[in-house]
Amino acid sequence: MRAVTVTGFGAEPEVTDQPVPVPGPGEVLVRLTAAGLNPFDWKVIDGAIQDVRFPLVIGTDGAGTVERTGADVTGFQPGDAVFGQFSKAQEGRGSYAELAVASPDAIAAAPRTVALSEAAAVPTAGMTALNLVDRVAEAGAGRLLVVGATGGVGTFATQLAAARGITVVATAAKDKADLMHALGATEVVDHTAGPITDQVESPVDAVIDLASDTERLRALLPVIRPGGTVLSPVFAVPDGGLPGVEAVNFSNASSTGLLERLAREIDAGHVRVVIGDTVTLSQAPGALARSRAGRARGKTVIVI
């Protein structure tokens, strides 16, 4: 089968021929329609995790059709349309491939109302956004600032929060303002036009910050009400936190239950998948390079 692989940390990804993986007991083999690109994919190439077998098939997210199942698998059968996470770096496996193996607790039935190529963009970004919005909602936030709102996690978080009746203030360049309003943002702040704090009309109860470093995160404090919640998936909260707010470096968790919730949100029309770019498997190395350079916009899907 064709797959995008690397031979070591820091190596250039390339399309190679690899053996078809064999599903073991408790595993599902999926013929992938598409894979979703995440920044973590190139971070793995750069050495973000060390328990890796080479050659390594890149990629975590994907969607496709169950080819066959290993022993002791229930709930899935050949022909089922599924989406989820396929990274098994310690075994050299990933989702930028024609076929991939997954654990049943890492995949779920795909949304019925979108193509599998769209569903492939959902798993990691969607579950991250859902976990973040759950945390904000549990804190009772009625007004939320999303910094980095036009990226994969940001577009999902904006929609999921708006669907719960939370007022969303989203940061976006001027040419993305209409998109963010269409996704449910009540206010759109142009972060390229000046300090965010000068443009937010009234204090917010919570911040989901997907882009700021510690200095820029600290600069947002004037627009956060005392006791508000600050969540940073990019780990910008300094040791000791931030004064006057509950500030957390947010670590994501994944599960079949979260994937099922996302599928329901999509099928109910509460969430649409925003695709920034679609590439072929042979174009995936270039797409990874664009993501690493910060030139990607929105989610990139690799059609296989």
Secondary structure, 3 states (H helix, E strand, C coil): CEEEEECCCCCCCEEEECCCCCCCCCCEEEEEEEEEECHHHHHHHCCCCCCCCCCEECCCEEEEEEEEECCCCCCCCCCCEEEEECCEHHHCECCCECEEEECHHHEEECCCCCCHHHHCCCHHHHHHHHHHHHHHHHCCCCEEEEECCCCHHHHHHHHHHHHCCCEEEEECCHHHHHHHHHCCCCEEECCCCCCHHHCCCCCEEEEEECCCCHHHHHCCHHHEEEEEEEEECCCCCCCCCCCCCEEEECCCCCCHHHHHHHHHHHHCCCCCCCEEEEEEHHHHHHHHHHHHCCCCCCEEEEEC
